[in-house]
């Protein structure tokens, strides 16, 4: 039976670029999930009889929220709901399922790389029919609806058995519980040369992948250990847990320091990798060589043709504005398109749908391609395995060859996390007020050629995105970028991106921290970070 339930709106249900993210306790408030999901469905046209994909990263409250989503979807006329077994679907796997099943969209329950557990974070976002995040026009409409909502509808029924594969009925809706890995693995087998990668593992490649107690564990075990024959046990923390086993599932050098330490030992793995809470980010470390996400994007763009799925070449490369310009030089040498976009995968989606680019990436460890409309952590690891299998080089040698050919962009990101939001906004406001005076001035011994705030005119839909980060561009090719991130749930996160280009091969193997120290000091001084934030140093350096 369908029941219509009176409700009152919550004032704080504005989704960001990654959906709605709050503390678990916020989502556990009466009708909080129901209101937001109903507001989303109220904005989905032609939903009667349509197919919907539902799944999440397995974090705390995932199962309970999925039951609510299914019952509300059934009451709102969706004809067929595809849900991952156990409520599990990595974000890229959900994107793929939406595409291959011809779904009208999907509800993805995740807070990405944010901590889990009862005191952690939770999130809900809607992906549209191309498999990518909903555009801003949709999220704004959903937010507006959430402020006016007065009822939601749901089917009153027992919970669906999420652990049993197969088809059941809920009211007039078909509920199909599917293997969350199968369709995704089939896609990876079409894109990459599994035979050559198997041969490389047989020849003794040492490999370690940390799933961080999050969603990629089942995918990694099925693909790396079973399909590719990597040694049993190479997948660490491979069981998804509601609290991620106490890990902070963010694959960076702070939260995956153990991988870096192992890789720096002479007997360490040839390739170490990790992915995040919902499986869309990646970490790549070779023996004695950390690969920055910006460099990884550039290497993948330069070598994508080595994988069967990209043997015909690529149409172009897109990167987020804060990401280093390393990929730009690859694109120019290949003679293909290159685009600089705001942060947020939805901007890549338009370019991918239009066939203007094939490879996309962000400095925040998200890399992907036209195969789905989300960044994809395991895809990036498989691409690196394919590159190593064909080139028969170490990660370090691949990087040295790349720098010799294209030059090196030294690059770091400083994150000041959970700072006072008012202070962070004041800092950005002060920088904006000084842009005109900064252009042409000297900072830290370098001349600033451009001081501006980045904006982006979408070449596909003509939309304009403004206020996307403050940029200081120097005459020698160096950059400082300041941007507030919206991925946290407490306070604000200030991200400072630092970049210095070196064309001289004799300077390609310097200590990154030493190279970047002067420009880092200049960034702290020009933005007056301690004065505005009270912080003397960043919380995370990547």
VEXMIVO-213590 format. One record per residue (C-alpha): residue number from 1; residue in one letter; x, y, z. Coordinates in nm, 3 decimals. Each point is the difference from the previous one (the first is absolute). Layout:
{NUM, A, {X, Y, Z}},
...
//
This chain:
{1, X, {0.000, 0.000, 0.000}},
{2, X, {0.122, 0.349, -0.084}},
{3, X, {-0.014, 0.243, 0.291}},
{4, X, {0.021, 0.378, -0.023}},
{5, X, {0.177, 0.137, 0.307}},
{6, X, {-0.028, 0.365, 0.110}},
{7, X, {0.338, 0.161, 0.065}},
{8, X, {0.172, 0.331, 0.061}},
{9, X, {0.303, 0.123, -0.195}},
{10, X, {0.352, 0.017, 0.139}},
{11, X, {0.181, 0.325, -0.085}},
{12, X, {0.343, -0.149, -0.066}},
{13, X, {-0.048, -0.242, -0.289}},
{14, X, {0.202, 0.185, -0.265}},
{15, X, {0.207, -0.254, -0.195}},
{16, X, {0.348, 0.094, -0.114}},
{17, X, {0.197, -0.130, -0.298}},
{18, X, {0.020, -0.339, 0.172}},
{19, X, {-0.359, -0.014, 0.124}},
{20, X, {-0.125, 0.055, 0.352}},
{21, X, {0.257, -0.081, 0.269}},
{22, X, {-0.059, 0.029, 0.372}},
{23, X, {0.078, -0.182, 0.322}},
{24, X, {-0.178, -0.334, 0.042}},
{25, X, {-0.205, 0.141, 0.287}},
{26, X, {-0.142, 0.264, -0.234}},
{27, X, {-0.121, -0.263, -0.245}},
{28, X, {-0.148, -0.199, 0.289}},
{29, X, {-0.241, 0.280, 0.087}},
{30, X, {-0.366, -0.088, -0.059}},
{31, X, {-0.091, 0.024, -0.369}},
{32, X, {0.334, 0.160, -0.093}},
{33, X, {0.089, -0.267, -0.259}},
{34, X, {-0.361, -0.030, -0.112}},
{35, X, {-0.033, 0.374, -0.062}},
{36, X, {0.316, 0.026, -0.207}},
{37, X, {-0.066, -0.313, -0.205}},
{38, X, {-0.358, 0.109, -0.069}},
{39, X, {0.125, 0.344, -0.103}},
{40, X, {0.241, -0.166, -0.245}},
{41, X, {-0.269, -0.223, -0.149}},
{42, X, {-0.240, 0.293, -0.032}},
{43, X, {0.257, 0.153, -0.238}},
{44, X, {0.049, -0.313, -0.216}},
{45, X, {-0.219, 0.025, -0.311}},
{46, X, {-0.144, -0.310, -0.168}},
{47, X, {0.068, -0.221, 0.301}},
{48, X, {-0.317, -0.211, -0.038}},
{49, X, {0.113, -0.349, -0.094}},
{50, X, {0.365, 0.111, -0.025}},
{51, X, {0.303, -0.193, 0.121}},
{52, X, {0.201, 0.123, 0.300}},
{53, X, {0.338, -0.114, 0.139}},
{54, X, {0.059, 0.010, 0.376}},
{55, X, {0.312, -0.080, 0.202}},
{56, X, {0.263, 0.139, 0.232}},
{57, X, {0.342, -0.042, 0.151}},
{58, X, {-0.105, -0.214, 0.298}},
{59, X, {0.059, 0.265, 0.262}},
{60, X, {-0.206, 0.022, 0.319}},
{61, X, {-0.371, 0.061, -0.074}},
{62, X, {0.037, -0.119, -0.361}},
{63, X, {-0.243, -0.293, 0.031}},
{64, X, {-0.265, 0.194, 0.188}},
{65, X, {0.007, 0.288, -0.247}},
{66, X, {-0.016, -0.234, -0.300}},
{67, X, {-0.318, -0.162, 0.133}},
{68, X, {-0.156, 0.347, 0.023}},
{69, X, {0.113, 0.092, -0.351}},
{70, X, {-0.145, -0.320, -0.146}},
{71, X, {-0.338, 0.042, 0.169}},
{72, X, {-0.027, 0.366, -0.098}},
{73, X, {0.107, -0.076, -0.358}},
{74, X, {-0.262, -0.275, -0.028}},
{75, X, {-0.268, 0.238, 0.128}},
{76, X, {0.104, 0.262, -0.255}},
{77, X, {-0.056, -0.218, -0.303}},
{78, X, {0.344, -0.138, -0.086}},
{79, X, {-0.056, -0.330, -0.176}},
{80, X, {0.334, -0.177, 0.056}},
{81, X, {0.259, 0.057, 0.272}},
{82, X, {0.348, -0.154, -0.034}},
{83, X, {0.187, -0.019, 0.332}},
{84, X, {0.342, -0.142, 0.081}},
{85, X, {0.013, -0.305, 0.224}},
{86, X, {0.039, 0.105, 0.361}},
{87, X, {-0.078, 0.354, -0.108}},
{88, X, {0.351, 0.020, -0.148}},
{89, X, {0.089, 0.189, -0.317}},
{90, X, {0.316, 0.199, -0.052}},
{91, X, {-0.069, 0.338, -0.155}},
{92, X, {0.159, -0.090, -0.338}},
{93, X, {-0.182, -0.336, 0.001}},
{94, X, {-0.327, 0.182, 0.062}},
{95, X, {0.076, 0.232, -0.291}},
{96, X, {0.067, -0.299, -0.223}},
{97, X, {-0.322, -0.176, 0.107}},
{98, X, {-0.205, 0.310, -0.077}},
{99, X, {0.149, 0.007, -0.347}},
{100, X, {-0.013, -0.371, -0.090}},
{101, X, {-0.348, -0.052, 0.146}},
{102, X, {-0.149, 0.307, -0.165}},
{103, X, {-0.109, 0.143, 0.334}},
{104, X, {-0.147, 0.347, 0.034}},
{105, X, {0.251, 0.058, 0.280}},
{106, X, {0.127, -0.129, 0.330}},
{107, X, {0.006, 0.080, 0.370}},
{108, X, {0.355, -0.036, 0.133}},
{109, X, {0.041, -0.009, 0.378}},
{110, X, {0.347, 0.109, 0.094}},
{111, X, {0.208, 0.271, 0.159}},
{112, X, {0.296, -0.102, -0.218}},
{113, X, {0.330, 0.020, 0.191}},
{114, X, {-0.151, 0.140, 0.320}},
{115, X, {0.015, -0.209, 0.322}},
{116, X, {-0.279, -0.247, 0.075}},
{117, X, {-0.160, -0.153, 0.308}},
{118, X, {-0.275, 0.126, 0.233}},
{119, X, {0.189, 0.325, 0.058}},
{120, X, {0.118, 0.030, -0.358}},
{121, X, {-0.149, 0.139, -0.318}},
{122, X, {-0.272, -0.110, -0.239}},
{123, X, {-0.111, 0.122, -0.339}},
{124, X, {-0.256, -0.035, -0.277}},
{125, X, {0.030, 0.115, -0.359}},
{126, X, {-0.193, -0.052, -0.321}},
{127, X, {0.170, -0.101, -0.322}},
{128, X, {-0.180, 0.063, -0.327}},
{129, X, {-0.050, -0.223, -0.304}},
{130, X, {0.353, 0.043, -0.136}},
{131, X, {0.130, -0.146, 0.328}},
{132, X, {0.146, 0.326, 0.123}},
{133, X, {-0.086, 0.235, 0.288}},
{134, X, {-0.313, 0.207, -0.045}},
{135, X, {0.062, 0.348, -0.145}},
{136, X, {-0.035, 0.309, 0.214}},
{137, X, {-0.340, 0.080, -0.153}},
{138, X, {-0.133, -0.330, 0.137}},
{139, X, {0.160, 0.029, 0.345}},
{140, X, {-0.130, 0.355, 0.038}},
{141, X, {-0.349, -0.117, -0.094}},
{142, X, {0.023, -0.284, 0.254}},
{143, X, {0.113, 0.245, 0.267}},
{144, X, {-0.288, 0.233, -0.079}},
{145, X, {-0.243, -0.291, 0.021}},
{146, X, {0.149, -0.111, 0.335}},
{147, X, {-0.085, 0.340, 0.147}},
{148, X, {-0.366, -0.032, -0.097}},
{149, X, {-0.063, -0.371, 0.047}},
{150, X, {-0.302, -0.089, 0.213}},
{151, X, {-0.048, -0.374, -0.073}},
{152, X, {0.197, -0.300, -0.114}},
{153, X, {-0.127, -0.330, -0.136}},
{154, X, {0.121, -0.350, 0.076}},
{155, X, {-0.112, -0.359, -0.033}},
{156, X, {-0.078, -0.155, 0.336}},
{157, X, {0.162, -0.343, -0.015}},
{158, X, {0.266, -0.219, 0.156}},
{159, X, {0.360, 0.082, -0.081}},
{160, X, {0.152, -0.142, -0.317}},
{161, X, {0.256, -0.281, 0.051}},
{162, X, {0.306, 0.180, -0.135}},
{163, X, {0.227, -0.303, 0.042}},
{164, X, {-0.183, -0.235, -0.236}},
{165, X, {0.057, 0.032, -0.375}},
{166, X, {-0.315, -0.005, -0.208}},
{167, X, {-0.325, 0.175, -0.078}},
{168, X, {-0.288, 0.082, 0.232}},
{169, X, {-0.303, 0.228, -0.016}},
{170, X, {-0.083, 0.297, 0.217}},
{171, X, {-0.349, 0.126, -0.073}},
{172, X, {0.015, 0.046, -0.382}},
{173, X, {0.379, 0.036, -0.016}},
{174, X, {0.259, -0.264, -0.090}},
{175, X, {0.294, -0.009, 0.242}},
{176, X, {0.312, -0.166, -0.140}},
{177, X, {0.294, -0.074, 0.230}},
{178, X, {0.314, -0.041, -0.210}},
{179, X, {0.364, -0.094, 0.047}},
{180, X, {0.159, 0.344, 0.045}},
{181, X, {0.327, -0.111, -0.163}},
{182, X, {-0.101, -0.198, -0.310}},
{183, X, {-0.094, 0.276, -0.247}},
{184, X, {0.288, 0.220, 0.112}},
{185, X, {0.254, -0.282, -0.034}},
{186, X, {-0.130, -0.080, -0.349}},
{187, X, {0.060, 0.362, -0.099}},
{188, X, {0.356, -0.006, 0.136}},
{189, X, {0.072, -0.321, -0.193}},
{190, X, {-0.101, 0.176, -0.322}},
{191, X, {0.217, 0.303, 0.068}},
{192, X, {0.324, -0.159, 0.120}},
{193, X, {0.231, -0.279, -0.111}},
{194, X, {-0.063, -0.249, 0.280}},
{195, X, {0.222, -0.263, -0.168}},
{196, X, {0.308, 0.223, 0.005}},
{197, X, {-0.069, 0.110, 0.355}},
{198, X, {-0.034, -0.366, 0.106}},
{199, X, {0.334, -0.075, -0.162}},
{200, X, {0.158, 0.288, 0.191}},
{201, X, {-0.130, -0.136, 0.329}},
{202, X, {0.130, -0.347, -0.093}},
{203, X, {0.341, 0.156, -0.064}},
{204, X, {0.008, 0.118, 0.361}},
{205, X, {-0.135, 0.354, 0.016}},
{206, X, {-0.052, 0.088, 0.365}},
{207, X, {-0.329, 0.179, 0.050}},
{208, X, {-0.196, 0.134, 0.295}},
{209, X, {-0.347, 0.155, -0.005}},
{210, X, {-0.166, 0.147, 0.310}},
{211, X, {-0.380, 0.014, -0.021}},
{212, X, {0.003, 0.186, 0.334}},
{213, X, {-0.292, -0.201, 0.140}},
{214, X, {-0.221, 0.164, -0.261}},
{215, X, {-0.200, -0.086, -0.309}},
{216, X, {0.276, -0.106, -0.241}},
{217, X, {0.094, -0.310, 0.199}},
{218, X, {-0.235, -0.241, -0.186}},
{219, X, {0.095, 0.154, -0.335}},
{220, X, {0.374, -0.020, 0.071}},
{221, X, {-0.013, -0.361, 0.118}},
{222, X, {-0.204, -0.107, -0.303}},
{223, X, {0.215, 0.185, -0.253}},
{224, X, {0.354, 0.004, 0.141}},
{225, X, {0.017, -0.326, 0.192}},
{226, X, {-0.241, -0.223, -0.192}},
{227, X, {-0.017, 0.129, -0.359}},
{228, X, {0.359, 0.126, -0.032}},
{229, X, {0.172, -0.252, 0.225}},
{230, X, {0.166, 0.245, 0.236}},
{231, X, {0.118, -0.173, 0.319}},
{232, X, {-0.265, -0.075, 0.259}},
{233, X, {0.014, 0.260, 0.272}},
{234, X, {0.125, 0.284, -0.222}},
{235, X, {-0.336, 0.168, 0.064}},
{236, X, {0.013, 0.154, 0.347}},
{237, X, {-0.306, 0.094, 0.207}},
{238, X, {-0.220, -0.159, -0.265}},
{239, X, {-0.327, -0.034, 0.193}},
{240, X, {-0.231, 0.306, -0.006}},
{241, X, {-0.081, 0.100, 0.357}},
{242, X, {-0.250, 0.259, 0.130}},
{243, X, {0.280, 0.196, 0.168}},
{244, X, {0.265, -0.096, -0.260}},
{245, X, {0.179, -0.190, 0.273}},
{246, X, {0.093, 0.327, 0.168}},
{247, X, {0.182, 0.122, -0.311}},
{248, X, {-0.046, 0.341, -0.149}},
{249, X, {-0.060, -0.129, -0.355}},
{250, X, {0.183, 0.277, -0.182}},
{251, X, {0.285, -0.138, -0.213}},
{252, X, {0.271, 0.255, 0.066}},
{253, X, {0.343, 0.002, 0.161}},
{254, X, {-0.146, 0.074, 0.343}},
{255, X, {-0.269, -0.266, 0.022}},
{256, X, {0.191, -0.257, -0.206}},
{257, X, {0.344, 0.077, 0.140}},
{258, X, {0.067, -0.372, 0.052}},
{259, X, {-0.010, -0.056, -0.377}},
{260, X, {0.251, 0.277, -0.058}},
{261, X, {0.232, -0.128, 0.271}},
{262, X, {-0.008, -0.352, -0.146}},
{263, X, {0.059, 0.128, -0.353}},
{264, X, {0.308, 0.195, 0.107}},
{265, X, {0.172, -0.317, 0.126}},
{266, X, {0.233, -0.186, -0.239}},
{267, X, {-0.214, -0.313, 0.033}},
{268, X, {-0.329, 0.188, -0.030}},
{269, X, {-0.276, -0.062, -0.255}},
{270, X, {0.060, 0.099, -0.361}},
{271, X, {-0.342, 0.166, -0.001}},
{272, X, {-0.208, 0.104, 0.300}},
{273, X, {-0.348, 0.143, -0.041}},
{274, X, {-0.314, 0.088, 0.192}},
{275, X, {-0.350, 0.128, -0.053}},
{276, X, {-0.241, 0.194, 0.217}},
{277, X, {-0.334, -0.047, 0.174}},
{278, X, {-0.216, -0.020, -0.311}},
{279, X, {0.265, -0.114, -0.247}},
{280, X, {0.042, 0.308, -0.216}},
{281, X, {0.345, 0.117, 0.115}},
{282, X, {0.342, -0.162, -0.028}},
{283, X, {0.352, 0.004, 0.138}},
{284, X, {0.296, -0.116, -0.211}},
{285, X, {0.344, -0.066, 0.149}},
{286, X, {0.286, -0.180, -0.170}},
{287, X, {0.305, -0.137, 0.172}},
{288, X, {0.185, 0.312, 0.112}},
{289, X, {-0.241, 0.228, -0.188}},
{290, X, {-0.326, 0.164, 0.104}},
{291, X, {-0.201, 0.100, -0.306}},
{292, X, {-0.196, 0.320, 0.055}},
{293, X, {-0.357, -0.010, -0.134}},
{294, X, {0.087, 0.276, -0.247}},
{295, X, {0.296, -0.199, -0.133}},
{296, X, {-0.210, -0.316, -0.008}},
{297, X, {-0.257, 0.174, -0.222}},
{298, X, {0.274, 0.114, -0.237}},
{299, X, {0.162, -0.344, -0.021}},
{300, X, {-0.337, -0.168, -0.060}},
{301, X, {-0.079, 0.247, -0.278}},
{302, X, {0.338, -0.062, -0.162}},
{303, X, {-0.028, -0.380, 0.023}},
{304, X, {-0.373, -0.074, -0.029}},
{305, X, {0.050, -0.140, -0.350}},
{306, X, {0.183, -0.297, 0.156}},
{307, X, {-0.331, -0.129, 0.138}},
{308, X, {-0.235, -0.174, -0.248}},
{309, X, {-0.294, 0.222, 0.085}},
{310, X, {0.195, 0.310, -0.106}},
{311, X, {0.213, -0.145, -0.281}},
{312, X, {-0.150, 0.242, -0.250}},
{313, X, {0.125, 0.300, 0.195}},
{314, X, {-0.178, 0.258, 0.210}},
{315, X, {-0.217, 0.295, -0.099}},
{316, X, {0.136, 0.227, 0.267}},
{317, X, {0.083, 0.060, 0.365}},
{318, X, {-0.184, 0.203, 0.263}},
{319, X, {0.130, 0.100, 0.340}},
{320, X, {-0.138, 0.203, 0.287}},
{321, X, {0.151, 0.346, 0.035}},
{322, X, {0.199, -0.077, 0.319}},
{323, X, {0.158, -0.306, -0.167}},
{324, X, {0.350, 0.059, -0.136}},
{325, X, {0.055, 0.080, -0.365}},
{326, X, {0.198, -0.321, -0.062}},
{327, X, {-0.285, -0.155, -0.200}},
{328, X, {-0.030, 0.310, -0.218}},
{329, X, {0.342, -0.055, -0.154}},
{330, X, {-0.087, -0.362, -0.074}},
{331, X, {-0.319, 0.106, -0.176}},
{332, X, {0.181, 0.264, -0.204}},
{333, X, {0.265, -0.249, -0.111}},
{334, X, {-0.269, -0.251, -0.096}},
{335, X, {-0.188, 0.274, -0.185}},
{336, X, {-0.325, -0.061, 0.189}},
{337, X, {-0.243, 0.217, 0.196}},
{338, X, {0.087, 0.128, 0.346}},
{339, X, {-0.244, 0.162, 0.242}},
{340, X, {0.040, 0.166, 0.340}},
{341, X, {-0.323, -0.026, 0.201}},
{342, X, {-0.123, 0.082, 0.350}},
{343, X, {0.030, -0.271, 0.261}},
{344, X, {-0.286, -0.249, -0.023}},
{345, X, {-0.044, -0.302, -0.223}},
{346, X, {-0.324, 0.132, -0.149}},
{347, X, {0.203, 0.246, -0.208}},
{348, X, {0.185, -0.290, -0.161}},
{349, X, {-0.328, -0.174, -0.074}},
{350, X, {-0.104, 0.256, -0.262}},
{351, X, {0.338, -0.027, -0.174}},
{352, X, {-0.011, -0.380, 0.006}},
{353, X, {-0.357, -0.016, -0.128}},
{354, X, {0.095, 0.234, -0.285}},
{355, X, {0.300, -0.217, -0.094}},
{356, X, {0.242, 0.287, 0.058}},
{357, X, {0.220, -0.185, 0.252}},
{358, X, {0.078, -0.358, 0.102}},
{359, X, {0.217, 0.037, 0.312}},
{360, X, {-0.086, 0.220, 0.301}},
{361, X, {0.157, 0.062, 0.336}},
{362, X, {0.020, 0.205, 0.316}},
{363, X, {0.292, 0.063, 0.233}},
{364, X, {-0.216, -0.138, 0.283}},
{365, X, {0.087, -0.353, -0.120}},
{366, X, {-0.293, -0.041, -0.236}},
{367, X, {0.075, -0.135, -0.347}},
{368, X, {-0.230, -0.149, -0.260}},
{369, X, {-0.102, -0.023, -0.361}},
{370, X, {-0.293, -0.025, -0.236}},
{371, X, {-0.083, -0.351, 0.126}},
{372, X, {-0.222, 0.145, 0.278}},
{373, X, {-0.096, 0.347, 0.117}},
{374, X, {0.174, -0.012, 0.337}},
{375, X, {0.360, -0.013, 0.104}},
{376, X, {0.111, -0.359, 0.051}},
{377, X, {0.267, -0.117, 0.243}},
{378, X, {0.038, -0.361, -0.115}},
{379, X, {0.000, 0.108, -0.365}},
{380, X, {0.304, 0.220, 0.071}},
{381, X, {0.183, -0.286, 0.173}},
{382, X, {-0.077, -0.235, -0.290}},
{383, X, {0.122, 0.260, -0.246}},
{384, X, {0.330, 0.019, 0.187}},
{385, X, {0.026, -0.379, 0.005}},
{386, X, {-0.065, -0.004, -0.376}},
{387, X, {0.267, 0.265, -0.059}},
{388, X, {0.257, -0.191, 0.207}},
{389, X, {-0.090, -0.329, -0.171}},
{390, X, {0.058, 0.144, -0.348}},
{391, X, {0.298, 0.223, 0.071}},
{392, X, {0.172, -0.247, 0.234}},
{393, X, {0.140, 0.285, 0.206}},
{394, X, {-0.020, 0.093, 0.363}},
{395, X, {-0.228, 0.283, 0.108}},
{396, X, {0.306, 0.215, 0.068}},
{397, X, {0.138, -0.060, -0.349}},
{398, X, {-0.336, 0.081, -0.156}},
{399, X, {-0.005, 0.329, 0.190}},
{400, X, {0.360, 0.088, -0.091}},
{401, X, {-0.070, -0.065, -0.368}},
{402, X, {-0.312, 0.212, 0.020}},
{403, X, {0.178, 0.294, 0.163}},
{404, X, {0.283, -0.021, -0.252}},
{405, X, {-0.253, 0.029, -0.282}},
{406, X, {-0.243, 0.253, 0.144}},
{407, X, {0.179, 0.173, 0.290}},
{408, X, {-0.101, -0.027, 0.364}},
{409, X, {-0.269, 0.187, 0.190}},
{410, X, {0.097, -0.002, 0.366}},
{411, X, {-0.330, 0.014, 0.183}},
{412, X, {-0.144, -0.016, 0.352}},
{413, X, {-0.333, 0.074, 0.165}},
{414, X, {-0.033, 0.138, 0.353}},
{415, X, {-0.333, -0.062, 0.176}},
{416, X, {-0.113, 0.198, 0.303}},
{417, X, {-0.292, -0.211, 0.122}},
{418, X, {-0.298, 0.086, 0.221}},
{419, X, {0.099, 0.362, 0.034}},
{420, X, {-0.248, 0.269, 0.101}},
{421, X, {-0.221, 0.064, -0.302}},
{422, X, {-0.022, 0.374, 0.065}},
{423, X, {0.379, 0.032, 0.013}},
{424, X, {0.036, -0.204, -0.317}},
{425, X, {-0.250, 0.218, -0.185}},
{426, X, {0.171, 0.314, 0.128}},
{427, X, {0.333, -0.130, -0.130}},
{428, X, {-0.143, -0.060, -0.347}},
{429, X, {-0.174, 0.337, 0.005}},
{430, X, {0.322, 0.177, 0.088}},
{431, X, {0.182, -0.175, -0.284}},
{432, X, {-0.271, 0.095, -0.247}},
{433, X, {0.028, 0.361, 0.110}},
{434, X, {0.373, 0.004, -0.074}},
{435, X, {0.002, -0.168, -0.341}},
{436, X, {0.045, 0.322, -0.198}},
{437, X, {0.297, 0.107, 0.212}},
{438, X, {0.162, -0.346, -0.003}},
{439, X, {0.021, -0.024, -0.380}},
{440, X, {0.346, 0.113, -0.109}},
{441, X, {0.144, -0.005, 0.353}},
{442, X, {0.282, -0.213, 0.140}},
{443, X, {-0.068, -0.279, 0.247}},
{444, X, {0.269, -0.223, 0.145}},
{445, X, {0.247, 0.107, -0.267}},
{446, X, {-0.242, -0.071, -0.287}},
{447, X, {-0.203, 0.237, -0.214}},
{448, X, {-0.378, -0.055, -0.005}},
{449, X, {-0.124, 0.021, -0.359}},
{450, X, {-0.369, -0.073, 0.066}},
{451, X, {-0.207, 0.038, 0.318}},
{452, X, {-0.364, -0.095, -0.050}},
{453, X, {-0.293, -0.211, 0.106}},
{454, X, {-0.059, -0.293, -0.233}},
{455, X, {-0.325, -0.022, -0.194}},
{456, X, {-0.106, -0.256, -0.259}},
{457, X, {-0.228, 0.029, -0.301}},
{458, X, {-0.120, -0.351, -0.083}},
{459, X, {0.062, -0.059, -0.373}},
{460, X, {-0.287, -0.250, -0.015}},
{461, X, {-0.295, 0.158, 0.181}},
{462, X, {0.120, 0.362, 0.019}},
{463, X, {-0.034, 0.022, 0.379}},
{464, X, {0.234, 0.232, 0.191}},
{465, X, {0.158, -0.108, 0.330}},
{466, X, {0.158, 0.286, 0.195}},
{467, X, {0.194, 0.034, 0.327}},
{468, X, {0.182, -0.330, -0.048}},
{469, X, {0.323, 0.087, 0.181}},
{470, X, {0.258, 0.277, 0.023}},
{471, X, {0.304, -0.046, -0.226}},
{472, X, {0.342, 0.160, 0.013}},
{473, X, {0.189, -0.088, -0.319}},
{474, X, {0.372, 0.082, -0.014}},
{475, X, {0.212, 0.085, -0.301}},
{476, X, {0.216, -0.311, 0.044}},
{477, X, {-0.302, -0.233, -0.021}},
{478, X, {-0.047, -0.043, 0.373}},
{479, X, {-0.348, 0.027, 0.154}},
{480, X, {-0.171, 0.051, 0.333}},
{481, X, {-0.372, -0.077, 0.020}},
{482, X, {-0.229, 0.059, 0.299}},
{483, X, {-0.336, -0.174, 0.021}},
{484, X, {-0.257, -0.093, 0.263}},
{485, X, {-0.114, -0.360, -0.023}},
{486, X, {-0.356, -0.117, 0.056}},
{487, X, {0.070, -0.367, 0.074}},
{488, X, {0.017, 0.024, 0.379}},
{489, X, {-0.286, 0.009, 0.249}},
{490, X, {0.159, 0.212, 0.276}},
{491, X, {0.127, 0.356, -0.046}},
{492, X, {0.187, 0.074, -0.322}},
{493, X, {0.301, -0.147, -0.177}},
{494, X, {0.248, 0.239, -0.160}},
{495, X, {0.202, -0.160, -0.277}},
{496, X, {0.319, 0.164, -0.123}},
{497, X, {0.147, -0.141, -0.322}},
{498, X, {0.365, 0.064, -0.080}},
{499, X, {0.171, -0.071, -0.332}},
{500, X, {0.341, 0.059, -0.154}},
{501, X, {0.106, -0.114, -0.347}},
{502, X, {0.352, -0.122, -0.073}},
{503, X, {0.106, -0.065, -0.360}},
{504, X, {0.364, -0.077, 0.089}},
{505, X, {0.050, -0.381, 0.032}},
{506, X, {0.281, 0.066, 0.248}},
{507, X, {-0.264, 0.136, 0.239}},
{508, X, {-0.258, -0.279, -0.035}},
{509, X, {0.112, -0.204, 0.301}},
{510, X, {0.009, 0.262, 0.272}},
{511, X, {-0.169, -0.027, 0.338}},
{512, X, {-0.357, 0.121, -0.050}},
{513, X, {-0.028, 0.166, 0.340}},
{514, X, {0.319, 0.198, -0.054}},
{515, X, {-0.101, 0.112, -0.347}},
{516, X, {-0.343, 0.112, 0.117}},
{517, X, {0.102, 0.162, 0.331}},
{518, X, {0.047, 0.355, -0.139}},
{519, X, {-0.331, 0.008, -0.185}},
{520, X, {-0.177, -0.158, 0.299}},
{521, X, {0.134, 0.276, 0.226}},
{522, X, {-0.111, 0.260, -0.253}},
{523, X, {-0.353, -0.145, 0.000}},
{524, X, {-0.025, 0.015, 0.380}},
{525, X, {0.124, 0.359, 0.000}},
{526, X, {-0.218, 0.138, -0.279}},
{527, X, {-0.320, -0.157, 0.137}},
{528, X, {0.086, 0.068, 0.365}},
{529, X, {-0.112, -0.352, 0.082}},
{530, X, {0.097, -0.001, 0.372}},
{531, X, {-0.180, 0.329, 0.060}},
{532, X, {-0.325, -0.108, -0.164}},
{533, X, {-0.006, -0.368, 0.104}},
{534, X, {0.209, -0.024, 0.315}},
{535, X, {0.199, -0.282, -0.164}},
{536, X, {0.378, 0.004, -0.020}},
{537, X, {0.025, -0.299, -0.233}},
{538, X, {-0.228, -0.213, -0.219}},
{539, X, {-0.172, -0.311, 0.134}},
{540, X, {0.071, -0.204, -0.314}},
{541, X, {0.271, 0.037, -0.264}},
{542, X, {-0.039, -0.202, -0.320}},
//
